[in-house]
Amino acid sequence: MSLNINICLPNGHFDTLSVSPSSKVGDLRNLAQKSLQRGFLRLVTREGHFLADPVQSLQNVGLQDGDTINAFAQEPELAETGGAFALWCCGGDRIVTWGNAKSGGDSSAVQDRFRSVQQLEATSFAFAAILADRSVVTWGNPANGGDSSAMRDQLKGVVQVQAAHQAFAAILTDGSVVTWGAPRFGGDSSKVQDLLRNVQQLAATMHAFAAILENGSIVTWGDPKTGGDSSAVQHQLINVQQIRATHQAFAAILADSSVVTWGNPANGGDSSAMRDQLKGVAQVQAAHQAFAAILTDGSVVTWGAPRFGGDSSAVQDLLRNVQQLAATMFAFAAILENGSVVTWGDPTTGGDSSAVQHQLINVQQVQASKGAFAAILADGSVATWGHPDYGGDSSEVQGQLRHVQKVLATSRAFAVILSDGSVVPWGTLKDSGIAEYLTSL
């Protein structure tokens, strides 16, 4: 005898699935994902009970023939420290971690505190999660942001967390900022605390933070050489709308669509040579040591380390009608209006796409690891290029890369989610068991 279970999506679309009473919750979810062509469904009974345990039998959860289950699509996200990974879904009550325990790979001590996770950020050694009640849970290396216990009473009403290399900063609902982690590199904001009022946005280089205030001015702290000291350009930082950061420099887009930079000059902190060109800036993308800006006319301006993307002169004539930019550590990729792609920078880490240029047609999205790119095409396939050790070679799994819905990237690997909810990883994630981790969410 089998059970007929109705699985219903929020848009009213549903399907009736026939399953054995001895089947598990995970079996039902997998079957629903394939039938409805939706990845990572969250199954909830009509009574509001979340079917969270994939190994629990349908009999034990009380499902009966003819029951209706509501299914909600989740968007899995992947975060990474230097040696650990964390998988989560927005609104979920579980974060799956693995890797170096000292760098956040073991979250068992705080797992029972996760309630409707809203955001997850990572330094190079620790994780911080914002929950629905606007509190924060941290784990990993205590000295680098993994221990926020001293700030527990202050970390209430958190609306955003920003991570640097060794420290975190959080904006509260009252517009103030709380910091923790390595004091020298942004974990101590006491010198500017009185200025941190009505903060709207945060950005970070490796060792410094920048806050945009409600009046459009900027407050910075942390290592002065890598962006923590903005005094030289403070008079220019008026009506700031957005900030982007390389590893050692900041770039601020002003209301008049001009750009102001500071920090390490060799890493994009000095844009004076491009001042006349940096007008009508629509978007700024940062690599490790260089910036690239899309102007309102669809052209691109670059500055910073020339070898690593700061010099785009070799492809400048091709950079027309640019719609999106992506960056590895040392190279850029631009999606043009016609769906083709132009690349420049270090050829070994994505700056040379000639080997796959014939495939780069009707590109919808480009995702980057630290040394490679992955492009989703209009037909749901994927093209990759860059350093093989960073996911630039997907030849072993190319036959499986069909009907791709989303690409997840780490520093050295990629994983795609297919329309049926299955996962195909390559690079350093290939043997990590990521598919099993994802299905346990």
URNOR-V481488 format. One line per field, one symbol per residue. psi: psi as a letter, one per 30 degrees, with the letter a starting at -180 (. if undefined). burial: # if it has 16 or more other ideal C-beta (glycine too) atoms within 10 Angstrom, else .. A space follows every 50 residues. Layout:
psi: ???
burial: ???
//
This chain:
psi: klkjkkjklfgfkllkkjlkfflleeeeeeeeeeefhkkikjkklffgkk iejffkleeffgklkflkkkkkkljklklkafgllkklkkflgkkkllaj efggfjgefgeffkjikekklkaffllkkklfgglkkllajefhffjgef geffikhkfkkkkaegllkkklfgglkkllajefhffjgefgeffikhke lklkaegllkkklegglkkllajffhffjgefgeffikhkelklkafgll kkklfgglkkllajefgffjgefgeffikhkekkkkaegllkkklfgglk kllajefhffjgefgeffikhkelklkaegllkkklegglkkllajefhf fjgefgeffikhkekklkafgllkkklfgglkkllakefggfjgefgeff ikhkekkkkaegllkkklfgflkjllbffegfgeeeeeff.
burial: ..#.#.###....#..#.#...###########..#.######....... ##.....#..#.#.....###..#.##############..##.###### .######..#...#..###############....#######.#####.. #..##..###############....######..#####..#..##..## .############....######..#####..#..##..#..######## ####...#######.######..#..##..#.#############....# #####..#####..#..##..#.#############....########## ###..#..##..#..############....#############..#..# #..################.##########.#.##.###.#
//
